[in-house]
């Protein structure tokens, strides 16, 4: 079965963005303060491998894995951006979360139609 170009691009985007998040979390692996961010990035990397493989092979559960990956990506984004003790952290989170949510929604609609 020939896979669409958009699905290949989405699979590569999932791997690249999860790799970037994992690279940002590696300096914090021994810090107690940022341990949650490190663990979320490891879970995100594992889900990225599973989601990219299922998209690449056009499995029936590819949409489900993409949805799980996107939820974990939003959680990792929140853990990366939150600065403890900052009163304006919610305002700083709104823009990136809104953009990420819209992007994931558009991609999910496309994948629901294709896969």
N, CA, C and O of each residue as an XYZ file, in Angstrom:
460
protein
N       0.837     -1.162      0.000
C       0.000      0.000      0.000
C       0.895      1.242      0.000
O       1.833      1.343      0.790
N       0.597      2.165     -0.880
C       1.381      3.392     -0.982
C       0.876      4.387      0.054
O      -0.316      4.685      0.127
N       1.807      4.892      0.849
C       1.427      5.845      1.898
C       1.477      7.264      1.348
O       2.350      7.590      0.543
N       0.541      8.112      1.782
C       0.522      9.497      1.331
C       1.733     10.284      1.858
O       2.299      9.954      2.901
N       2.106     11.306      1.130
C       3.245     12.137      1.508
C       3.003     12.848      2.840
O       3.933     13.019      3.628
N       1.772     13.258      3.093
C       1.452     13.925      4.352
C       1.668     13.031      5.556
O       2.116     13.497      6.604
N       1.355     11.757      5.419
C       1.541     10.811      6.531
C       3.031     10.623      6.808
O       3.439     10.533      7.966
N       3.843     10.563      5.756
C       5.287     10.440      5.950
C       5.843     11.686      6.642
O       6.691     11.586      7.528
N       5.360     12.856      6.231
C       5.828     14.101      6.853
C       5.421     14.173      8.326
O       6.196     14.637      9.162
N       4.223     13.721      8.641
C       3.755     13.736     10.032
C       4.584     12.772     10.877
O       4.950     13.099     12.006
N       4.881     11.593     10.346
C       5.696     10.620     11.087
C       7.092     11.181     11.362
O       7.617     11.016     12.462
N       7.690     11.836     10.382
C       9.010     12.433     10.588
C       8.951     13.610     11.564
O       9.877     13.811     12.349
N       7.868     14.384     11.517
C       7.696     15.496     12.451
C       7.555     14.990     13.885
O       8.091     15.590     14.816
N       6.846     13.904     14.054
C       6.686     13.317     15.390
C       8.044     12.901     15.948
O       8.355     13.191     17.103
N       8.846     12.229     15.140
C      10.161     11.788     15.603
C      11.088     12.968     15.883
O      11.805     12.972     16.884
N      11.077     13.968     15.002
C      11.970     15.113     15.182
C      11.602     15.933     16.411
O      12.476     16.317     17.187
N      10.324     16.200     16.590
C       9.930     17.025     17.741
C      10.137     16.284     19.059
O      10.518     16.897     20.056
N       9.895     14.987     19.077
C      10.130     14.227     20.308
C      11.615     14.113     20.614
O      12.013     14.132     21.778
N      12.426     13.997     19.589
C      13.875     13.986     19.790
C      14.377     15.302     20.343
O      15.276     15.325     21.183
N      13.789     16.418     19.869
C      14.174     17.731     20.384
C      13.795     17.868     21.857
O      14.578     18.375     22.660
N      12.598     17.416     22.204
C      12.153     17.498     23.604
C      13.046     16.636     24.493
O      13.404     17.048     25.597
N      13.405     15.454     24.023
C      14.282     14.583     24.804
C      15.666     15.217     24.959
O      16.276     15.116     26.023
N      16.159     15.864     23.915
C      17.454     16.539     24.014
C      17.397     17.699     25.008
O      18.385     17.963     25.694
N      16.266     18.392     25.099
C      16.118     19.473     26.076
C      16.050     18.929     27.499
O      16.436     19.617     28.444
N      15.565     17.704     27.659
C      15.376     17.135     28.996
C      16.609     16.405     29.514
O      16.718     16.190     30.721
N      17.527     16.022     28.659
C      18.682     15.247     29.116
C      19.532     15.957     30.166
O      20.016     15.285     31.077
N      19.746     17.276     30.098
C      20.524     17.906     31.178
C      19.835     17.853     32.541
O      20.492     18.027     33.567
N      18.524     17.614     32.567
C      17.772     17.616     33.822
C      17.555     16.223     34.393
O      16.798     16.080     35.354
N      18.187     15.189     33.843
C      17.858     13.833     34.274
C      18.206     13.558     35.726
O      17.604     12.673     36.333
N      19.148     14.276     36.300
C      19.491     14.025     37.705
C      18.910     15.071     38.653
O      19.084     14.963     39.867
N      18.233     16.065     38.127
C      17.661     17.121     38.953
C      16.303     16.687     39.500
O      15.449     16.210     38.753
N      16.113     16.853     40.788
C      14.814     16.523     41.392
C      13.740     17.503     40.948
O      12.571     17.139     40.822
N      14.140     18.746     40.710
C      13.187     19.783     40.351
C      12.547     19.523     38.986
O      11.358     19.786     38.806
N      13.308     19.019     38.038
C      12.810     18.823     36.681
C      12.651     17.343     36.336
O      12.639     16.974     35.161
N      12.530     16.507     37.347
C      12.398     15.069     37.105
C      11.118     14.745     36.332
O      11.119     13.846     35.491
N      10.031     15.462     36.606
C       8.769     15.216     35.897
C       8.905     15.503     34.404
O       8.375     14.762     33.575
N       9.610     16.569     34.065
C       9.827     16.902     32.661
C      10.659     15.826     31.973
O      10.374     15.455     30.834
N      11.681     15.326     32.652
C      12.503     14.266     32.063
C      11.689     12.998     31.831
O      11.796     12.381     30.772
N      10.880     12.604     32.807
C      10.072     11.394     32.648
C       9.021     11.569     31.552
O       8.764     10.638     30.788
N       8.416     12.748     31.469
C       7.439     13.009     30.404
C       8.110     12.960     29.036
O       7.504     12.492     28.072
N       9.342     13.430     28.935
C      10.023     13.393     27.645
C      10.411     11.964     27.247
O      10.425     11.636     26.061
N      10.720     11.127     28.217
C      11.018      9.719     27.904
C       9.748      9.011     27.413
O       9.781      8.272     26.429
N       8.630      9.246     28.110
C       7.355      8.659     27.673
C       6.982      9.188     26.284
O       6.482      8.442     25.442
N       7.229     10.470     26.056
C       6.950     11.067     24.752
C       7.793     10.421     23.657
O       7.294     10.184     22.557
N       9.053     10.135     23.939
C       9.920      9.503     22.945
C       9.452      8.086     22.617
O       9.469      7.681     21.454
N       9.038      7.337     23.628
C       8.539      5.973     23.383
C       7.245      6.019     22.562
O       7.079      5.259     21.608
N       6.332      6.917     22.943
C       5.093      7.061     22.179
C       5.372      7.551     20.758
O       4.658      7.185     19.824
N       6.398      8.369     20.593
C       6.751      8.853     19.254
C       7.210      7.710     18.363
O       6.832      7.639     17.194
N       8.017      6.822     18.910
C       8.454      5.660     18.119
C       7.269      4.784     17.719
O       7.175      4.337     16.576
N       6.368      4.545     18.669
C       5.199      3.718     18.359
C       4.271      4.406     17.357
O       3.775      3.764     16.431
N       4.035      5.695     17.536
C       3.133      6.426     16.639
C       3.728      6.547     15.245
O       3.017      6.385     14.253
N       5.018      6.829     15.157
C       5.642      6.962     13.838
C       5.640      5.629     13.097
O       5.413      5.594     11.888
N       5.888      4.541     13.806
C       5.865      3.228     13.150
C       4.469      2.888     12.669
O       4.299      2.375     11.563
N       3.468      3.171     13.488
C       2.101      2.838     13.068
C       1.643      3.730     11.917
O       0.887      3.280     11.056
N       2.082      4.974     11.888
C       1.748      5.838     10.752
C       2.486      5.407      9.494
O       1.923      5.423      8.400
N       3.740      5.026      9.650
C       4.544      4.634      8.492
C       3.974      3.389      7.820
O       4.003      3.261      6.596
N       3.458      2.480      8.631
C       2.893      1.242      8.084
C       1.378      1.308      7.902
O       0.753      0.328      7.497
N       0.788      2.472      8.205
C      -0.654      2.700      8.067
C      -1.473      1.662      8.837
O      -2.406      1.063      8.302
N      -1.108      1.468     10.084
C      -1.839      0.534     10.948
C      -3.201      1.115     11.315
O      -3.419      2.321     11.207
N      -4.101      0.261     11.743
C      -5.453      0.719     12.090
C      -5.473      1.545     13.371
O      -6.391      2.339     13.574
N      -4.488      1.375     14.231
C      -4.437      2.094     15.499
C      -3.517      3.319     15.430
O      -3.140      3.852     16.474
N      -3.156      3.767     14.260
C      -2.257      4.909     14.101
C      -2.885      6.196     14.643
O      -2.198      7.007     15.265
N      -4.179      6.384     14.412
C      -4.845      7.588     14.899
C      -4.853      7.625     16.422
O      -4.642      8.682     17.017
N      -5.094      6.489     17.055
C      -5.089      6.407     18.513
C      -3.711      6.741     19.074
O      -3.603      7.494     20.043
N      -2.660      6.191     18.478
C      -1.323      6.468     18.975
C      -0.928      7.921     18.742
O      -0.241      8.516     19.573
N      -1.355      8.497     17.620
C      -1.076      9.918     17.409
C      -1.783     10.766     18.460
O      -1.210     11.735     18.957
N      -3.003     10.417     18.799
C      -3.740     11.167     19.817
C      -3.051     11.056     21.177
O      -2.926     12.055     21.885
N      -2.607      9.872     21.546
C      -1.875      9.705     22.803
C      -0.570     10.492     22.794
O      -0.208     11.118     23.790
N       0.135     10.459     21.664
C       1.377     11.216     21.550
C       1.116     12.716     21.691
O       1.878     13.415     22.358
N       0.052     13.212     21.073
C      -0.214     14.651     21.142
C      -0.588     15.086     22.562
O      -0.219     16.182     22.985
N      -1.309     14.252     23.295
C      -1.622     14.569     24.692
C      -0.342     14.615     25.522
O      -0.164     15.511     26.348
N       0.537     13.661     25.303
C       1.804     13.640     26.036
C       2.683     14.820     25.617
O       3.411     15.367     26.445
N       2.625     15.218     24.350
C       3.415     16.364     23.895
C       2.934     17.653     24.548
O       3.748     18.507     24.900
N       1.640     17.801     24.713
C       1.111     18.984     25.394
C       1.534     18.982     26.868
O       1.889     20.026     27.414
N       1.496     17.817     27.504
C       1.935     17.725     28.904
C       3.420     18.064     29.033
O       3.817     18.753     29.972
N       4.241     17.587     28.098
C       5.669     17.908     28.136
C       5.895     19.397     27.888
O       6.796     19.994     28.478
N       5.090     19.996     27.026
C       5.200     21.434     26.779
C       4.876     22.233     28.038
O       5.553     23.212     28.354
N       3.849     21.811     28.744
C       3.486     22.497     29.990
C       4.605     22.348     31.015
O       4.982     23.323     31.665
N       5.140     21.140     31.165
C       6.212     20.930     32.145
C       7.482     21.676     31.749
O       8.247     22.082     32.624
N       7.721     21.863     30.472
C       8.910     22.582     30.018
C       8.777     24.083     30.255
O       9.754     24.748     30.596
N       7.573     24.615     30.075
C       7.370     26.063     30.162
C       7.065     26.575     31.561
O       7.271     27.757     31.833
N       6.587     25.733     32.443
C       6.199     26.188     33.777
C       7.451     26.473     34.604
O       8.339     25.631     34.739
N       7.489     27.660     35.139
C       8.564     28.062     36.036
C       7.959     28.184     37.429
O       7.087     29.027     37.639
N       8.391     27.370     38.383
C       7.809     27.436     39.725
C       7.993     28.816     40.355
O       9.077     29.398     40.301
N       6.933     29.320     40.943
C       6.989     30.597     41.618
C       6.722     31.794     40.726
O       6.746     32.930     41.202
N       6.474     31.573     39.465
C       6.214     32.681     38.551
C       4.714     32.951     38.496
O       3.943     32.040     38.195
N       4.277     34.192     38.784
C       2.838     34.469     38.797
C       2.218     34.547     37.404
O       1.006     34.382     37.262
N       3.017     34.792     36.386
C       2.467     34.972     35.034
C       2.701     33.754     34.163
O       2.700     33.871     32.937
N       2.902     32.596     34.756
C       3.216     31.428     33.924
C       2.025     30.981     33.079
O       2.222     30.391     32.017
N       0.803     31.245     33.520
C      -0.355     30.855     32.719
C      -0.463     31.693     31.451
O      -0.862     31.192     30.400
N      -0.108     32.961     31.552
C      -0.125     33.810     30.364
C       0.952     33.394     29.366
O       0.739     33.464     28.156
N       2.091     32.969     29.864
C       3.169     32.513     28.985
C       2.834     31.176     28.338
O       3.376     30.853     27.281
N       1.964     30.406     28.945
C       1.604     29.091     28.405
C       0.502     29.152     27.357
O       0.395     28.253     26.523
N      -0.311     30.188     27.385
C      -1.491     30.210     26.533
C      -1.147     30.156     25.043
O      -1.749     29.375     24.305
N      -0.205     30.960     24.593
C       0.150     31.012     23.173
C       0.670     29.685     22.633
O       0.134     29.176     21.649
N       1.713     29.107     23.260
C       2.209     27.826     22.765
C       1.180     26.698     22.835
O       1.121     25.852     21.942
N       0.366     26.685     23.902
C      -0.650     25.634     24.013
C      -1.741     25.784     22.964
O      -2.215     24.789     22.416
N      -2.141     27.010     22.681
C      -3.165     27.232     21.652
C      -2.642     26.838     20.281
O      -3.352     26.195     19.508
N      -1.415     27.214     19.972
C      -0.830     26.846     18.669
C      -0.659     25.333     18.542
O      -0.978     24.750     17.506
N      -0.157     24.709     19.595
C       0.031     23.254     19.558
C      -1.310     22.536     19.437
O      -1.433     21.569     18.685
N      -2.307     23.005     20.171
C      -3.628     22.379     20.098
C      -4.250     22.493     18.714
O      -4.826     21.531     18.205
N      -4.134     23.667     18.106
C      -4.673     23.836     16.751
C      -3.930     22.972     15.736
O      -4.545     22.364     14.859
N      -2.611     22.921     15.859
C      -1.830     22.100     14.928
C      -2.184     20.624     15.077
O      -2.359     19.923     14.080
N      -2.290     20.149     16.318
C      -2.634     18.740     16.536
C      -4.048     18.436     16.064
O      -4.308     17.338     15.572
N      -4.962     19.383     16.205
C      -6.341     19.166     15.741
C      -6.397     19.050     14.221
O      -7.086     18.179     13.691
N      -5.679     19.918     13.520
C      -5.662     19.853     12.049
C      -5.029     18.554     11.578
O      -5.535     17.910     10.659
N      -3.924     18.167     12.206
C      -3.264     16.909     11.838
C      -4.170     15.725     12.145
O      -4.242     14.782     11.356
N      -4.863     15.761     13.283
C      -5.767     14.661     13.640
C      -6.912     14.539     12.640
O      -7.298     13.429     12.274
N      -7.455     15.666     12.198
C      -8.513     15.608     11.175
C      -7.999     15.005      9.875
O      -8.687     14.210      9.234
N      -6.793     15.387      9.491
C      -6.194     14.819      8.278
C      -5.965     13.315      8.435
O      -6.292     12.538      7.538
N      -5.401     12.905      9.578
C      -5.129     11.481      9.783
C      -6.409     10.667      9.876
O      -6.454      9.521      9.427
N      -7.440     11.250     10.453
C      -8.707     10.513     10.547
C      -9.267     10.216      9.162
O      -9.908      9.187      8.950
N      -9.021     11.120      8.227
C      -9.509     10.926      6.863
C      -8.631      9.939      6.089
O      -9.135      9.152      5.288
N      -7.326      9.983      6.331
C      -6.393      9.182      5.549
C      -6.229      7.770      6.107
O      -6.249      6.798      5.352
N      -6.067      7.656      7.419
C      -5.774      6.341      8.023
C      -7.027      5.678      8.367
O      -7.013      4.562      8.886
